């Protein structure tokens, strides 16, 4: 899948790929690579940290 103008570095086109280490996006123009698993894990960690806190408890 290609995401047009999605590269944060050069505003180039990002292509979703997979290798033995997992899924990632790679910019066709500049070669920037972003792991997709790390993004998913970071989102789930942020949600999990909030879930453990009691109502009214400060961060």
C-alpha positions as CSV (number, residue, x, y, z in Angstrom):
1,X,0.0,0.0,0.0
2,X,1.3,3.5,-0.8
3,X,0.5,6.5,1.3
4,X,1.0,9.6,-0.8
5,X,3.0,12.5,0.7
6,X,3.1,10.8,4.1
7,X,6.9,11.0,4.8
8,X,7.6,13.3,7.8
9,X,11.1,14.0,6.5
10,X,10.7,14.8,2.8
11,X,6.9,14.7,2.3
12,X,7.4,11.8,-0.1
13,X,5.3,8.7,-0.7
14,X,5.5,5.9,2.0
15,X,5.2,2.3,0.9
16,X,4.1,-0.4,3.5
17,X,6.4,-3.4,3.5
18,X,7.0,-6.5,5.6
19,X,10.2,-8.5,6.4
20,X,11.4,-11.0,9.0
21,X,11.4,-8.3,11.7
22,X,7.8,-7.1,11.1
23,X,5.8,-4.5,9.2
24,X,7.3,-1.1,8.4
25,X,6.8,1.9,6.1
26,X,9.6,3.1,3.8
27,X,9.7,6.3,1.9
28,X,10.2,5.8,-1.8
29,X,12.0,9.1,-2.3
30,X,14.4,9.4,0.7
31,X,14.4,5.9,2.2
32,X,13.2,6.8,5.7
33,X,11.8,3.7,7.5
34,X,9.3,3.6,10.3
35,X,8.4,0.4,12.2
36,X,4.6,-0.1,12.4
37,X,4.8,-2.5,15.4
38,X,6.5,0.2,17.6
39,X,3.7,2.7,16.8
40,X,1.0,0.1,17.7
41,X,2.8,-0.9,20.9
42,X,3.3,2.8,21.9
43,X,-0.4,3.4,21.6
44,X,-1.4,0.4,23.6
45,X,1.1,1.3,26.3
46,X,-0.3,4.8,26.6
47,X,-3.8,3.4,26.9
48,X,-2.7,0.7,29.5
49,X,-1.0,3.3,31.7
50,X,-4.2,5.3,32.0
51,X,-6.3,2.3,32.7
52,X,-4.3,1.4,35.9
53,X,-5.0,4.8,37.4
54,X,-7.9,5.3,39.8
55,X,-10.5,8.0,39.1
56,X,-9.4,11.4,40.4
57,X,-5.7,10.3,40.8
58,X,-3.1,12.6,39.3
59,X,-0.6,11.4,36.7
